[in-house]
Amino acid sequence: MNIHESAENYLEAMLMLQEERGYIRSIDVAEKLGVSKPSVSYATKRLRESGYISLDPAGMIVLEPPGLEIAERIYERHKLLTELFIGLGVSPDIALQDACKIEHDLSVETFDAIRRHAQQYR
């Protein structure tokens, strides 16, 4: 499944909002990502066309199974990498920033190895 980093960021933010609030609104996505409403409109249009999201009758964003799968994968990386960096002594703010920088670029093999390593210490 080939998807651009920006789309992954949108899907991850949507999942985070779903978990935090129980719903996903475009305005909240814009605020969470620090982007404009027109940027969110453009991105959500593309994500809908690709089958990653849909809109419910109230206009709320719904993550469809393919979009949810991507969002969960990226969010898992985000959380584990942040936790790992903090455990190494990196400040939480820097750990979060660095996790966001590399969560999209790690190979499945490398992330699986990091996950296995981290599980040894839990």
N, C-alpha and C positions, 0 to 999 in steps of 0.2 A: 504494500500500500504506500504510494508515493504522495506525500502531502508537504506543502511548504511550512517552514517554521512559523510564519505569521498565522497560518490557519491553526497550527497546533496550539499557539498561544491563545487564540480566541477560544478554541474548544476547552482548553485547560481552565481558562478564566470562567467559562460557562459552568463547568463542573464545580469549581470552587464556589460560585454563587449559588448553585443548586444545593450544595451541601450546607452553606451558611444560612440561606434564606428560605430554601424550599421552592424557589421559583427563579426564573432568569428573565430579566428585562434588558432590552438593548441599552437603555440609559445606564444601567448598572454595569454592563460590560464596558461601555465607554469610560466610565469613571474608574473601574478597576484597572484597565489597561492604560489609562491616561491618553486616550485618543478621542477624536471628534465623533459626534453622532453620525455624520455622513460616512466616516470610515467604517463604523460598525454596520451601517446599512449596506455598504458595498460588500463587506466581508460576509455578513449573514446571507446576502443574496447568493453569493458564490457557494457558501456552505450548504444552503438549501438546495441549490442546483446539483450539488454533488451528493446529496442524500445524507449529509452528516447531521443536519438539524431540520426541524420543521417548526411551524408556529401553531399554537393551539388557538381555539376560537377567541380567546381573550387577548391574543397577540403576544403571549409569552413564548419564549424560545424553549423548544423541547429537543434534547439530545437524542438523536436516533441511534440505534445499535452501532453502526459503523463509527459515528462521531463519539459516542460514549466510550468505545474501545480505545480510540486514539487518546481521548482526554484522560482516561484512567491510566494509560501507559505513561503519558507525559507527567501526570500528577504524581504517580508513584515514584518516578525518577526524581522529580522535584523534591518530594518529601524525604526520600532516602538520602539523596546527595546532601541536602541541607543538614540533616541529622548527622551524617558522617563527618562533614566539615566542622560542625560545632563540636563533635566528639574529638576531633583532632586539635581543638583549641582555637579555631577561627571564630571571630565574633559573629553573633547571629545575623547581623545586617550583611556583612561581607559573605558569609556562608550562603545566604539566600540569593544574593546577587550572582555569586559564582555558580551556584546550582542552576540558576536560570540561563546562564551563558552556555553551559555544557549539556543540559538535559536533552537537548534536541540532537546533538551531534554524536553521542556515544553509540557504538555498535551494540547490538543485542548481546553479543558475546561478552563484551567488556562490562556492560551493565549487569548481566547475569552473574559474572564473577564478583563484582562489587556486592551484589545482593547476597550471594553465598558467604562472602567474607563477613559482611555486617551481621548476618544471622548467627555467626559463631560467637558474637559478643552480646547478644540480646538475652 
